[in-house]
Structure formats: structure tokens, C-alpha cells
Amino acid sequence: MGNSENKKTTATSNLKDFQNLPKKERIEQAKNFSEQFRVNDGKGFHLKNQETNAHFKLGSEDKELVKNTLALGVDALATMQEVLYAQDKWSLLLVFQAMDAAGKDGAIKHVMSGVNPQGCQVSSFKAPSSEEIDHDFLWRCQKHLPERGRIGIFNRSYYEEVLVVRVHEQILKAQKLAEELITENIWEERFEDIRNFEKYLHRNGTIVIKFFLNVSKEEQKNRFIERIDDADKNWKFSAADAKERGYWNDYMHAYEEMIQNTATPDAPWYIIPADNKSYARIAIASAIIHTLDEMELEYPKVSDEKIAELNEIKKALLAE
């Protein structure tokens, strides 16, 4: 049996084993799987060393296996989110950043599909309004932070201020900052502000984890063509998307420095290989499960008096 065949058999076996494990052990496996994508310290991080096309090396006959594996992850997430909501002590903020067509929307849709809408909120950030420009660069995102017991999802975020604003200097000049504030150290200063902001959130019970969906330039091209060829996907594509592709190298430099400067143990980045959508979604679900599990969630304990009261109510109901 060849080397690639060995890998395929192992991957298939691992996924089958995963499905047969008790829920507690599946959570532990998910945690172990997500560790390979986690960056706690950006020193020495280089984007060129990161995979974009990781996959399970399975054949087409094993698509159902991958689908079922994601479904198990979604089920585990739904259960853990319910306890997070009931406990009402912590909140979780998921930040998604990526180039166009990397799969952010699809990942959010599929991974969070089992979560109770009452305990989850999604905020998308596009070009800032005039009101938002009249405030500091973190202001518009602070308004959408999740309450205790809830999961907040930022589809793009305050990180745009060290990405698109950095790539397009004219945007920075339009932000109404005093000239003396736009120094040669402005990006380092913004990185510092972001680190401090995320530290503040962590100290106040909002856990932050960040996902960079690492799609290759070739795969982005294929997805752009697919959106143009499919009439039902035309609405997802604009000339601006193709124009931004022309700044690919500038964006890769900005993403690399962003991760180098803002990856911390309390607010890590997960660098997700995004060319294979199924693999990316399982990796994202695993990272969220890992984070929720570290919170040591549990349902609120009910007092003896409350239990006695409930038993009396039960007796009355049975006696009807």
C-alpha cells in the first residue's frame, strides 16, 4: 500500500473512530485537532509557512463521513452554547477575517447552524458610516459585543483598521484624524490598542478567538469564476472584489504583521486552511469547542429549597 493510500486509510479510520466516541471524548479529540491551527504568540510567524489546501485525503465516497463529522461538532457546540447561556457568566467573541471568497459566510452558517438564535448574534462590518468615522476606530465594534451567556460573531471587525486601511492609505486620510496622530508608528500603535482592548475583554469575561481563513490566490480565482458563471451567485460578486485581488501581496503582508502583533494566549489566532471548505468548517468548529470547554461551563446549581419547591409543584401537577 502506498504512502498516500496509508494517509487516506488513516484519515478515514480517524473520522469513523471519532463518530463512535462518547461525546466527552469527541470534545477532547476536537481540542487536539484544533491545536495545530492555533497561534498564541506571533513572534516568528510567517504566512508563507501556513497551508491553504489541507484536507482529509478522502475519496468522494467518504463525503458523507465528513458531513457527519461536522454534524457531530455542530451538535456538541449547540449543547455547550446552551450551558454558556444558562450559566450567564462568560461570553464568547468569534472574529472572522479573510480575503474575499475565503468562505467566512459559509463557515458561520454551517458551523453555527445548531446554535439557539437566542444565544448567538452575528455582526458584519463593511465601510464605516459618517457617524462611525466621527468616533475612534474601535467604537463601532464595541457596540456589538456579546452579552454574558451569548456568542458574538464578527464577520470582519476592528482588524479592518490594520488591513484595508493599511493597504489603502487614502482611507486613513479620510478618517478625520489630526495630522499629528498619523505617525510612522500608527500601525504599531493600533496593534497595541487592539491587544489592550482584547486583554480588557478577557479580564471582563468575554473570551476572544480569531480566525484567519487562509485561502490561496488560485482558489480565490476559481471561486470568483464560479460566482460569475452561476446566476444564483452573481449577487455575491462585484468589480471591487476583483480590484482588491490586485493588492494580494499587500494584503498578505498586512495579515502577517497583524497576526505577528496580535496573537496572544488570551486572544489567539487560528490560521485555518480554507481551500477545502469542509476541512475548514470542521477545524473552526473544533477550535470553538476547545474554547468553550476551557471555560469549564456548568448549569447553575439549584438550592435544596428550590428542589423542594419543584417537588411540591410536581406533586400538585400529578394530583390534578
C-alpha positions as CSV (number, residue, x, y, z in Angstrom):
1,M,0.0,0.0,0.0
2,G,1.4,3.4,-1.0
3,N,2.1,6.3,1.3
4,S,-0.9,8.4,0.2
5,E,-3.1,5.4,0.4
6,N,-1.9,4.9,4.0
7,K,-2.8,8.5,4.8
8,K,-6.2,8.2,3.3
9,T,-7.0,5.0,5.2
10,T,-5.8,6.6,8.5
11,A,-7.9,9.7,7.9
12,T,-11.0,7.7,7.2
13,S,-10.4,5.5,10.2
14,N,-9.9,8.5,12.5
15,L,-13.1,10.1,11.4
16,K,-15.0,6.8,11.8
17,D,-13.5,6.4,15.3
18,F,-14.4,9.9,16.1
19,Q,-18.1,9.3,15.3
20,N,-18.1,6.3,17.7
21,L,-16.6,8.0,20.6
22,P,-18.6,9.3,23.6
23,K,-19.4,13.0,23.5
24,K,-16.8,13.8,26.2
25,E,-14.0,12.1,24.2
26,R,-15.2,13.7,20.9
27,I,-14.7,17.1,22.6
28,E,-11.2,16.1,23.6
29,Q,-10.4,15.0,20.1
30,A,-11.7,18.2,18.7
31,K,-9.4,20.1,21.1
32,N,-6.4,18.2,20.0
33,F,-7.3,18.7,16.3
34,S,-7.6,22.5,16.7
35,E,-4.3,22.9,18.4
36,Q,-2.3,22.7,15.1
37,F,-4.0,25.9,13.8
38,R,-3.6,27.9,17.0
39,V,-1.1,30.8,17.2
40,N,-0.7,32.1,20.8
41,D,2.5,34.1,20.1
42,G,3.1,35.8,16.7
43,K,6.8,36.1,17.1
44,G,8.4,34.2,14.2
45,F,5.1,33.7,12.5
46,H,5.2,33.6,8.7
47,L,2.2,33.2,6.5
48,K,4.2,31.5,3.7
49,N,4.7,28.6,6.1
50,Q,0.9,28.0,6.5
51,E,-1.1,25.5,4.5
52,T,-4.1,26.6,2.4
53,N,-5.1,23.3,1.0
54,A,-5.2,20.8,3.9
55,H,-7.8,18.1,3.6
56,F,-8.7,14.7,4.9
57,K,-7.4,13.0,1.7
58,L,-10.7,11.1,1.4
59,G,-12.4,9.9,-1.7
60,S,-15.8,11.1,-3.0
61,E,-17.4,8.1,-1.3
62,D,-16.4,9.5,2.1
63,K,-18.2,12.8,1.7
64,E,-21.0,11.6,4.0
65,L,-18.4,10.8,6.6
66,V,-17.1,14.4,6.6
67,K,-20.6,15.7,6.7
68,N,-21.5,13.5,9.7
69,T,-18.3,14.6,11.5
70,L,-19.2,18.3,11.1
71,A,-22.8,17.5,12.3
72,L,-21.4,15.9,15.5
73,G,-19.3,19.1,16.0
74,V,-22.3,21.3,15.5
75,D,-24.3,19.1,18.0
76,A,-21.5,19.5,20.6
77,L,-21.5,23.3,20.0
78,A,-25.2,23.5,20.5
79,T,-25.1,21.7,23.8
80,M,-22.1,23.8,25.1
81,Q,-23.8,27.1,24.0
82,E,-26.9,26.1,26.0
83,V,-24.8,25.8,29.1
84,L,-23.0,29.0,28.4
85,Y,-26.4,30.8,28.1
86,A,-27.7,29.2,31.3
87,Q,-24.6,29.9,33.4
88,D,-24.6,33.6,32.2
89,K,-21.1,34.4,33.4
90,W,-19.0,34.3,30.2
91,S,-19.4,35.5,26.7
92,L,-17.5,34.4,23.6
93,L,-16.5,36.6,20.7
94,L,-15.5,34.9,17.4
95,V,-13.7,37.2,14.9
96,F,-13.5,36.1,11.2
97,Q,-11.1,37.8,8.9
98,A,-10.2,36.7,5.3
99,M,-9.8,37.7,1.7
100,D,-12.9,37.8,-0.4
101,A,-14.4,34.3,-1.3
102,A,-12.4,32.6,1.5
103,G,-15.7,31.1,2.9
104,K,-16.4,33.2,6.0
105,D,-20.2,33.4,5.4
106,G,-20.5,29.7,4.7
107,A,-18.4,28.7,7.7
108,I,-20.5,30.8,10.0
109,K,-23.7,29.4,8.5
110,H,-22.7,25.8,8.7
111,V,-20.7,25.7,12.0
112,M,-23.3,27.7,14.0
113,S,-26.3,26.0,12.4
114,G,-27.3,24.2,15.5
115,V,-26.9,27.1,18.0
116,N,-30.0,28.6,19.5
117,P,-30.5,32.0,17.9
118,Q,-31.3,33.5,21.3
119,G,-27.7,32.8,22.4
120,C,-25.9,34.0,19.3
121,Q,-25.5,37.2,17.3
122,V,-23.7,38.0,14.0
123,S,-22.4,41.4,13.2
124,S,-20.9,42.3,9.8
125,F,-18.7,45.3,9.3
126,K,-18.4,47.0,5.9
127,A,-17.3,50.6,5.1
128,P,-17.9,52.8,8.2
129,S,-20.7,55.3,8.2
130,S,-20.1,59.0,8.8
131,E,-21.2,58.6,12.4
132,E,-18.7,55.8,12.9
133,I,-15.8,57.8,11.3
134,D,-16.5,60.5,13.9
135,H,-15.5,58.0,16.7
136,D,-12.4,56.1,17.5
137,F,-11.7,53.0,15.3
138,L,-12.9,50.5,17.9
139,W,-16.2,52.2,18.7
140,R,-18.4,50.7,16.1
141,C,-17.4,47.2,17.1
142,Q,-17.8,47.8,20.8
143,K,-21.5,48.4,20.3
144,H,-21.9,44.9,19.1
145,L,-20.0,43.0,21.8
146,P,-21.9,39.9,23.1
147,E,-23.7,39.9,26.4
148,R,-22.8,37.4,29.1
149,G,-24.1,34.0,28.1
150,R,-24.0,34.7,24.4
151,I,-21.7,34.0,21.4
152,G,-20.9,37.1,19.3
153,I,-19.6,36.7,15.8
154,F,-17.8,39.5,13.9
155,N,-17.8,38.9,10.2
156,R,-14.8,41.3,9.6
157,S,-14.1,43.5,12.6
158,Y,-11.9,46.2,14.0
159,Y,-9.0,44.4,12.3
160,E,-10.0,46.0,9.1
161,E,-8.3,49.1,10.5
162,V,-4.9,47.4,10.2
163,L,-5.8,45.6,6.9
164,V,-7.8,47.5,4.3
165,V,-7.0,50.9,5.9
166,R,-3.3,50.0,5.8
167,V,-3.4,48.8,2.2
168,H,-5.3,51.9,1.0
169,E,-3.7,54.9,2.7
170,Q,-6.4,57.2,1.3
171,I,-8.9,55.6,3.7
172,L,-6.7,56.6,6.7
173,K,-6.5,60.2,5.4
174,A,-10.3,60.3,5.3
175,Q,-10.8,59.3,8.9
176,K,-10.6,62.8,10.2
177,L,-7.6,62.2,12.4
178,A,-5.5,65.1,13.4
179,E,-2.3,65.2,11.2
180,E,0.0,64.8,14.2
181,L,-1.8,61.5,15.1
182,I,-0.9,59.9,11.7
183,T,2.7,59.0,12.5
184,E,5.0,56.4,11.1
185,N,4.2,54.3,14.1
186,I,0.4,54.3,13.7
187,W,0.1,50.6,12.8
188,E,2.2,49.6,15.9
189,E,0.0,51.9,18.0
190,R,-3.1,50.3,16.6
191,F,-1.8,46.8,17.3
192,E,-1.1,47.9,20.8
193,D,-4.6,49.3,21.2
194,I,-6.1,46.1,19.9
195,R,-4.0,43.9,22.2
196,N,-5.1,46.1,25.2
197,F,-8.7,46.0,24.1
198,E,-8.7,42.2,23.9
199,K,-7.0,41.9,27.2
200,Y,-9.7,44.2,28.7
201,L,-12.4,42.0,27.2
202,H,-10.8,38.8,28.6
203,R,-10.5,40.4,32.1
204,N,-14.2,41.1,32.0
205,G,-15.4,37.7,30.9
206,T,-15.5,38.0,27.1
207,I,-13.2,35.4,25.6
208,V,-11.9,36.3,22.2
209,I,-10.7,33.9,19.5
210,K,-9.9,34.9,16.0
211,F,-10.0,33.0,12.7
212,F,-8.0,33.9,9.6
213,L,-9.3,31.8,6.7
214,N,-6.2,31.2,4.7
215,V,-7.3,30.8,1.0
216,S,-4.9,30.6,-1.9
217,K,-4.9,33.1,-4.7
218,E,-5.6,30.3,-7.2
219,E,-8.6,29.0,-5.2
220,Q,-10.0,32.6,-4.9
221,K,-9.8,32.9,-8.7
222,N,-11.8,29.7,-9.1
223,R,-14.4,30.8,-6.6
224,F,-14.7,34.2,-8.4
225,I,-15.3,32.4,-11.7
226,E,-17.8,30.2,-10.1
227,R,-19.8,33.2,-8.8
228,I,-19.7,34.8,-12.3
229,D,-20.8,31.6,-14.0
230,D,-23.6,30.8,-11.5
231,A,-26.5,33.2,-11.9
232,D,-27.7,32.5,-8.3
233,K,-24.3,33.7,-7.1
234,N,-23.9,36.8,-9.2
235,W,-25.1,38.9,-6.3
236,K,-22.1,37.9,-4.2
237,F,-19.6,39.3,-6.7
238,S,-18.7,42.9,-7.5
239,A,-15.9,44.5,-9.5
240,A,-14.5,45.8,-6.2
241,D,-13.7,42.2,-5.2
242,A,-11.6,41.7,-8.4
243,K,-9.9,45.0,-7.8
244,E,-8.9,44.1,-4.3
245,R,-7.3,40.9,-5.7
246,G,-4.8,43.2,-7.4
247,Y,-3.4,44.1,-3.9
248,W,-2.9,40.5,-2.9
249,N,0.7,40.8,-1.8
250,D,0.0,43.9,0.2
251,Y,-2.8,42.2,2.0
252,M,-0.7,39.1,2.8
253,H,2.0,41.4,4.3
254,A,-0.7,43.2,6.3
255,Y,-2.3,39.9,7.5
256,E,1.1,38.5,8.5
257,E,2.0,41.6,10.6
258,M,-1.4,41.6,12.1
259,I,-1.0,38.0,13.3
260,Q,2.5,38.6,14.5
261,N,1.4,41.6,16.6
262,T,-2.0,40.5,18.0
263,A,-1.7,36.7,18.6
264,T,-1.7,36.2,22.4
265,P,-2.5,33.3,24.7
266,D,-5.7,35.0,25.8
267,A,-6.8,36.0,22.3
268,P,-5.2,33.5,19.9
269,W,-5.4,33.4,16.1
270,Y,-6.5,30.2,14.3
271,I,-4.9,30.0,10.9
272,I,-7.5,27.9,9.0
273,P,-6.5,26.2,5.7
274,A,-9.5,27.4,3.6
275,D,-9.2,25.9,0.1
276,N,-11.2,22.9,1.3
277,K,-14.4,24.2,2.8
278,S,-15.4,21.0,4.7
279,Y,-12.0,20.8,6.3
280,A,-12.1,24.5,7.3
281,R,-15.5,24.2,8.9
282,I,-14.5,21.2,11.0
283,A,-11.3,23.0,12.0
284,I,-13.3,26.1,13.1
285,A,-15.9,24.0,15.0
286,S,-13.1,22.2,16.8
287,A,-11.5,25.5,17.9
288,I,-14.8,26.9,19.2
289,I,-15.4,23.6,21.1
290,H,-11.9,23.8,22.5
291,T,-12.5,27.3,23.8
292,L,-15.9,26.6,25.3
293,D,-14.6,23.5,27.0
294,E,-11.8,25.6,28.6
295,M,-14.5,27.8,30.3
296,E,-15.5,24.8,32.5
297,L,-19.2,25.5,31.8
298,E,-21.9,24.0,34.0
299,Y,-25.6,24.6,34.6
300,P,-26.4,26.8,37.6
301,K,-26.8,24.8,40.8
302,V,-30.3,24.8,42.3
303,S,-30.6,25.1,46.1
304,D,-32.2,22.5,48.3
305,E,-35.1,24.9,48.9
306,K,-35.7,25.2,45.2
307,I,-35.6,21.5,44.7
308,A,-38.2,21.0,47.5
309,E,-40.4,23.7,45.9
310,L,-40.2,21.9,42.5
311,N,-41.1,18.6,44.1
312,E,-44.2,20.1,45.7
313,I,-45.2,21.6,42.3
314,K,-44.7,18.2,40.7
315,K,-46.9,16.5,43.3
316,A,-49.7,19.1,42.7
317,L,-49.5,18.5,38.9
318,L,-49.7,14.7,39.3
319,A,-52.7,15.1,41.6
320,E,-54.7,17.0,39.1
